[in-house]
């Protein structure tokens, strides 16, 4: 499995890296996006949507759990499972249709639903390091080489 470490020094660089990942995605890809609150997961997600050719604004689905974006080269299924209490909520949403569908699935806080995640997934971890500056982010991408 490939593992690459990137450094971002601004929100713009984080967005561009997400866009590069989005351009590398193919149908059926599942991306697990990890990182603390306020680390830039939404910025990275917007980049993925941009890379997929999604024209509409990408927002965090914190309260809706799932946002579906169509109109790009592939459908984009953006999950935020931070508030999931149990797996039954995911079953009610019909998660399998998205996880094993014809689009790209991005799952924030995937550790909450570890037992239902696909075996093959790309893992992205975003972390701050305030010693390197307020806008600095270390971004680790495992399981996919990006263009």
C-alpha positions in Angstrom: 0.0 0.0 0.0 1.4 3.4 -0.9 1.8 6.0 1.7 2.8 9.6 1.0 3.3 12.5 3.3 2.5 16.1 2.1 2.9 19.4 3.8 0.5 22.2 3.3 1.3 25.8 4.4 -2.1 27.3 3.6 -5.8 26.5 3.1 -5.2 27.0 -0.7 -2.5 24.3 -0.7 -4.8 22.0 1.2 -7.6 22.6 -1.3 -5.3 22.0 -4.2 -4.0 18.7 -2.7 -7.7 17.6 -2.3 -8.3 18.5 -5.9 -5.4 16.4 -7.0 -6.8 13.5 -5.1 -10.3 14.1 -6.6 -8.8 14.0 -10.1 -7.2 10.6 -9.3 -10.4 9.0 -8.0 -12.3 6.4 -9.9 -15.8 4.9 -9.5 -16.1 2.9 -6.3 -13.3 4.7 -4.4 -13.9 5.1 -0.6 -11.8 7.8 1.2 -11.6 7.8 5.0 -10.8 11.4 6.1 -9.3 11.7 9.6 -8.4 14.7 11.7 -9.4 16.7 14.7 -12.0 19.4 14.6 -10.9 22.5 12.8 -7.9 20.9 11.1 -9.2 21.5 7.5 -11.2 18.4 6.6 -13.9 20.5 5.0 -11.3 22.4 2.9 -9.8 19.1 1.8 -13.3 17.8 1.0 -14.0 20.9 -1.1 -10.8 20.1 -3.1 -11.9 16.6 -3.7 -15.3 17.9 -5.1 -13.4 20.3 -7.2 -11.2 17.6 -8.6 -14.3 15.5 -9.4 -15.7 18.5 -11.3 -18.5 19.3 -8.9 -19.6 22.9 -9.5 -21.9 23.4 -6.5 -20.5 24.4 -3.1 -19.3 21.6 -0.9 -20.2 21.9 2.7 -19.7 19.6 5.7 -22.7 17.3 6.3 -22.3 17.4 10.1 -26.0 17.6 10.8 -27.3 15.8 7.8 -24.8 12.9 7.9 -24.7 12.7 4.0 -24.5 15.1 1.2 -24.8 13.8 -2.4 -23.3 15.8 -5.2 -23.9 15.0 -8.8 -23.0 16.8 -12.0 -19.2 16.1 -11.9 -17.4 13.3 -13.7 -18.5 11.0 -10.9 -21.1 11.3 -8.1 -19.6 12.4 -4.8 -21.0 11.0 -1.6 -19.8 13.0 1.4 -20.5 11.5 4.8 -19.8 13.0 8.2 -20.5 10.3 10.8 -19.3 12.2 13.9 -22.8 12.2 15.3 -23.7 8.6 14.4 -24.9 6.8 17.6 -25.0 3.3 16.1 -24.7 1.4 12.9 -28.4 1.2 12.5 -28.5 4.9 11.5 -26.1 4.0 8.6 -28.3 1.1 7.6 -31.3 3.5 7.5 -29.4 5.8 5.1 -28.6 2.8 2.9 -24.9 3.2 3.2 -24.1 0.1 1.1 -25.5 1.8 -2.0 -23.0 4.6 -1.5 -20.0 2.6 -0.3 -20.3 0.1 -3.1 -21.8 2.4 -5.7 -20.6 4.1 -8.9 -19.3 7.3 -7.2 -16.7 8.4 -4.8 -17.4 8.1 -1.1 -15.7 10.4 1.4 -16.2 9.5 5.1 -15.2 11.9 7.8 -14.8 10.4 11.3 -14.8 6.9 9.8 -13.6 5.4 13.1 -17.2 5.8 14.4 -18.3 3.1 11.9 -15.2 0.9 11.7 -17.1 -2.4 11.6 -18.9 -1.6 8.3 -16.1 0.1 6.3 -15.0 -1.6 3.1 -11.7 -3.6 3.3 -10.2 -1.5 0.5 -10.2 2.2 1.2 -7.9 5.2 0.9 -7.0 6.8 4.2 -6.2 10.5 4.5 -5.1 12.0 7.8 -4.8 15.8 8.3 -2.9 17.1 11.3 -1.8 20.5 12.6 1.6 21.3 14.0 1.5 24.7 15.5 5.3 24.8 15.9 5.4 25.0 12.1 2.8 27.7 12.0 -1.0 28.3 12.3 -1.8 27.3 8.7 0.6 24.3 8.5 -0.9 20.9 7.9 0.7 17.5 7.6 -1.4 15.4 5.2 -0.8 11.6 4.9 -2.5 9.8 2.1 -2.4 5.9 2.2 -3.7 3.6 -0.5 -3.7 5.8 -3.6 -1.1 7.6 -5.7 -2.4 11.0 -6.8 -1.6 12.9 -10.0 
